[in-house]
């Protein structure tokens, strides 16, 4: 079984936890869990400006929690369930 440090390095647990530290980013991850969403759709869920939403989405993409997919001429965000599972596993290892 890998150590907590090895797990954190493999998925950059610190970056994932930092990305999840903001309530709006958690909202966006949850919203994209069941289906891909455009940035505008995500902005409608929030009281933040589109520019601010875009910055939050960038943090989530960098952490690996959200993936950006192109569908035709449009771009959509979806939650990477495997990354979310890996982060949860990393947290479980802290408890063990």
C-alpha positions in Angstrom: 0.0 0.0 0.0 1.5 3.4 -0.9 2.2 5.9 1.8 0.1 9.1 2.2 3.1 11.0 0.7 3.3 8.8 -2.3 -0.5 9.1 -2.9 -0.3 12.9 -2.5 2.5 13.0 -5.0 0.7 10.7 -7.5 -2.4 12.8 -7.6 -1.1 16.0 -6.1 -3.5 15.8 -3.2 -2.5 19.2 -1.9 -3.6 20.8 -5.2 -6.9 18.9 -5.2 -7.7 19.9 -1.7 -6.8 23.5 -2.4 -9.1 23.4 -5.4 -11.9 22.0 -3.3 -11.4 24.6 -0.5 -13.7 27.1 -2.2 -17.5 26.5 -2.0 -18.1 27.7 -5.6 -15.5 25.3 -6.9 -17.2 22.4 -5.0 -20.5 23.6 -6.5 -19.0 23.3 -10.0 -17.5 19.9 -9.4 -20.9 18.6 -8.2 -22.7 20.3 -11.1 -20.5 18.5 -13.6 -20.7 15.1 -11.9 -23.8 14.0 -13.7 -23.2 15.6 -17.1 -21.0 18.0 -19.0 -21.8 21.7 -18.6 -20.7 24.8 -20.5 -19.0 27.6 -18.6 -22.1 29.8 -19.0 -24.3 27.1 -17.4 -21.9 27.0 -14.5 -21.8 30.8 -14.2 -25.6 30.8 -14.0 -25.4 28.6 -10.8 -23.2 31.2 -9.2 -23.5 34.9 -8.3 -19.9 35.4 -9.5 -18.9 37.1 -12.7 -18.1 35.0 -15.7 -14.5 36.1 -15.5 -14.3 34.9 -11.9 -16.0 31.6 -12.7 -13.5 31.2 -15.5 -10.6 31.5 -13.0 -12.2 29.0 -10.7 -12.7 26.6 -13.6 -9.0 27.0 -14.5 -8.0 26.0 -10.9 -10.3 22.9 -11.2 -8.8 21.9 -14.6 -5.3 22.3 -13.3 -6.1 20.1 -10.3 -7.5 17.5 -12.6 -11.0 17.5 -11.0 -12.6 19.0 -14.1 -11.9 18.0 -17.7 -12.6 20.2 -20.7 -14.1 18.4 -23.7 -14.9 19.8 -27.1 -18.2 18.9 -28.6 -18.5 20.4 -32.1 -17.7 24.1 -31.7 -18.5 24.1 -28.0 -16.5 23.3 -24.9 -17.9 21.5 -21.9 -16.6 20.7 -18.4 -17.1 17.4 -16.8 -16.0 16.0 -13.4 -13.2 13.4 -13.6 -14.6 10.8 -11.2 -11.4 8.9 -11.1 -9.5 11.9 -9.8 -12.2 12.6 -7.2 -12.0 8.9 -6.1 -8.2 9.1 -5.9 -8.5 12.2 -3.7 -11.0 10.4 -1.4 -8.6 7.4 -1.2 -5.8 9.7 -0.3 -7.8 11.1 2.6 -8.8 7.7 3.7 -5.1 6.7 3.9 -4.6 9.6 6.4 -7.2 8.0 8.7 -5.7 4.5 8.4 
